[in-house]
Amino acid sequence: MNTADSERMGSALEKLGLEQTLRPKDADVIVLNSCVVRQNAEDRVVGMLTSLKPWREASPQRTLALMGCMVGPKTDQLHKQFPFVDVFMQPQNFTPLIDQLGNRFGIDTDGCIGPHVPSNPNVTAHVPIIHGCDKFCSFCIIPHRRGREVSRPIDELVHESKMLSNRGVREITLLGQNVDSYGHDLQGAPDLSDLLYAIHEQVPSLSRIRFLTSHPNDMSDRILNAVSALPRVMENLNLPFQAGSDEILEKMRRGYTNIEYRRLIDRVRSIIPGVAVVTDLIVGFPSETEDQFIQTLEMVKDLRFDKVHSAAYSPRPNTLANRKMEDDVTSADKKNRLLRIEALQKQILSEMNAEYKGTHQEVLIDGSKDGIWRGRTRTDKLVYFDAPHHKLGDLVNVIITKTTPWSLKGEYVESNSKTTVLSG
Ligand code: SF4
């Protein structure tokens, strides 16, 4: 989400006539987009802001702005802590900086505000479809910083997808903290499946459509059926389970149990053959015992995810967990649990990826490394291969020849062979 916000902020600044520079010391304006989802992310922002202080103080003509989740509704404390920062902006609220720069350069900023579609996007791009989150999981700072859910209208999103496609984008990822609850606040209450159908039908020039992140409780059969029915919507879902123990899930206020999550994954895999499932989990939540952690480990072992984003619990200000629960799992235990999850997942991925060997995969070329192409399968596996007569954004057929837990290697094939669907 922050990458998408940064691209949009950059696009608004370009409309004001500014140009990107690669070295901070050459800049007139620096915008730091902050993430505070965990303490170490916040520490990095503070370190970077502090290191920019001499740059800002070297010239009154410079502007330093801080945006993103570090900026809450009240900024008094931030003003005191960082008096050298000129502008503070909450997530997606670009207006304060645009107004300030407009005044400084004598530019009328009308038209610079709105959905800022990047002018020179890559072949893959992000499209935020819903801002904020209404779930208030007990550990999460996001609803406190990004506010309640606000969906963007379908017409606006179709228009934006067309603009991106006209600018060379071949794959879009529809973004939200909880994309599955898209639309409930719009007139007529459309849902994510309506949006997928609208973009699929009205923007045929897009090769691929993805979406993330989903909340298990809002993943409906309508959405799953749309993914299954629409050939340009990728079979790739992100469904965080967060913890395997029902007691911990309740303390997290996730609203489902271990068995309900397992049933959901069974349903997902029965409706969408070959689907890749990605998950997020937290280890060391307050009061998590070794036995409760083992239930998380078992979930990973049994459900065999295509990717696991694991993190150690980190108390965040104003959250229920921080106010009411003691952060009582030691750092050593958190680290040990993370290592065990990572080792297990590495083993699982090495087995799952090995099943790709010898299969045909449709790959979208999205970059290159050391002179060979890099791309992604429909299931978002990273593939390296050589295809001399092709270019960025092409969809090509690749036969997989080598696999590791983290990526695949393959050879380009000219045939029209269909992608092999793995049983998942
Ligand atoms: S659903 Fe996700 S973004 Fe929303 S509160 Fe829970 S963890 Fe945070």
Residues whose N, C-alpha, C, O or C-beta is under 5 A from the ligand:
A	BS01	SF4	C133 K135 F136 C137 C140 I142 Q177 H215
